[in-house]
Amino acid sequence: MCVFYRNNNEELSVDGMSLGAIAKQYGSPLYVYSAAGITDAFTRFQNAVAPVNGKVYFAMKANSALGVLALIGKLGGGMDIVSAGELARAIAAGIKPSDVVFSGVGKTNDEIRQALACNIGQINAESQAEVAAISAIAKEMDLLAPVALRVNVDVSPSTHAKISTGERNTKFGISTNQREACDIYQQMAKDPHISPAGLAVHIGSQIRDLAPFERAYSALLALAIELRNAGWPVPNLDLGGGVGIDYDTAGPTDFKEYGLLVQRLFAGQGFNLGFEPGRAIIANNGALITQVIYVKQGGDKRFIIVDAAMNDLLRPTLYEAHHAIWPLDKPGISTSKADIVGPVCETGDYLGLDRDMPNLSAGDGLAILSAGAYGAAMASNYNSRSPAAEVMVVDGAAHLLRAARPIADYINDEMIPNYTDIPE
Ligand code: LLP
């Protein structure tokens, strides 16, 4: 059952709290997360990969609020990061650097140095040039860098093109065709400044079919066994993230089949396994709460103009993503279709198109579901709007995770050059 449900008064609620009441206290737009829902999803994912001793590294690009990271850390999660900024967040949330995996195609020398300086668990390198850079920095720092190779196994995940990473012509990983990955791994294993940590793969996001995972994991396993048989150490296999969720029902994701696939392929093979789920842990455990500002008719269309916008939740317009949108109070019967749009000055600023909606008027609340992943994390200051604050409901009480940053703070960060020499 969805973590967001109607209570006896038919108010949309989470963990015994009405979302309308939370929004009244903290204002809107507002992200609201459920600690119980995140705990449930994370624990079920962990249990699904426990038979193969899988370690779970939450992909914090999905949601990097410290309050979310600290909860996942408490549940035994490590972190998958992609920048020095995310490394700083992991450390600030109390995650041990040895429980952090550093992914990404373009790590700078400075980022590599920071990662090695704090004894990061593993760096997943994505090119020969990156391996060389890590080796040079490790030499200069006089330490041994734990490096795994992210390989590109040329598998299409059948998902949105912008979040598909597994095919040959994407920027990700080192190709397993033409034996490039095999050659680079062997060179790396001989490097005196590198401790070869294994292989990694990640083929994309929002993958709802197990077949692409099976193809990618089988290719990874074959390469790992080949390298090991040739005498090179391949301790870890990082199987990435990508498990998709149900955006229609916003219900919990079942990880059993995924776990069984992983067991079938990897049980008894002697590799340590890592996983990097992001979306599947948090998307359906967060909602963006918004309030109607105006309702208007434009041509044949009903527009419900709300106080959340594309700067708060970019997914609908960037990926044509569908998020269920539910009224907070007892919904009347649907009167007609409506576009739910924000105040940003772009036609692309919408949260939902052509939705069956009841009569709504100014002040009514709506919840945009499945917004826990890649929602707040991708928010921006566009139109000089302060992105929505974030709240976590823990044991029936709401806790502020992040306040909306006042616009004055953004303005205070800026400087105006001295224009006195420019004639008016
Ligand atoms: N590991 C790596 C190396 C990744 O690049 C990603 C996501 C993940 C793990 C986590 O994938 P997940 O389990 O969340 O599917 N902004 C897009 C999604 C971008 C995903 C990028 N990489 C969206 O809103 O759909």
Boltz pocket constraint, residues with backbone or C-beta under 6 A from the ligand:
constraints:
  - pocket:
      binder: B
      contacts: [[A, 59], [A, 61], [A, 62], [A, 80], [A, 103], [A, 104], [A, 162], [A, 163], [A, 202], [A, 204], [A, 205], [A, 206], [A, 240], [A, 241], [A, 242], [A, 243], [A, 276], [A, 277], [A, 278], [A, 279], [A, 280], [A, 315], [A, 319], [A, 373], [A, 374]]
      max_distance: 6.0
